[in-house]
């Protein structure tokens, strides 16, 4: 009945699929040729953590879905930049910072969306189900996803 819960489930599934594919090691080993730089570049994603301090201010002007959408667009531009970077490490640094942008709002604001979904469930006459929604999206669903990725990884090396 709650079509928004299904949309959010799709978003979480895509998010988990992209972040757990393990292609970054392949990229750094075979495209860049230096896996030791991979850790250094990934550290730059933590530069975005101070942005979480201004999220309460942003939430006064924008809704949670608007913030997640904006971060996703910025992140997608990072992935496009990554596509064209090749073995250019400075460009990969910028692409890494941009692509890490999607993780922050989904990770920190995802539970606010679950609360909104629960309120909508109550509004349409269904049980709130916060715990069930959270367990399905972040527990059971991630477990299934990890096993699927592990199973496929056996065939791809």
C-alpha angles and dihedrals in degrees: 000000000000104000091181091062089056091049091051090047088055091050092050091047092053091044092052092044093054096042096046102042093101092218093130092076090050090049095050093044100046106022104033095025097215119085091178089073091054093079093047092052093046090055089065089067088071089066086080094062094087087060087072088071090067095045093094088056091047091049089060090060102030136035122245093253090050091053092048091048092050092048090048092053091049090047092050089054087054091053091049089049089049090053091058096038097081106174095338101126098194089052089047089053091056092043090050093053092048095046091049087060093084094058097061101059095039091048097044103030099034092092090054088058089050089054090050090049090050091050090050090050088054091047092055092047100261127121114274094240099184092155093045093048092048093046093049096045100038104022119028094025094051091047092054090045093051092051091049092051091046091049092050091045090061090065098041099046 
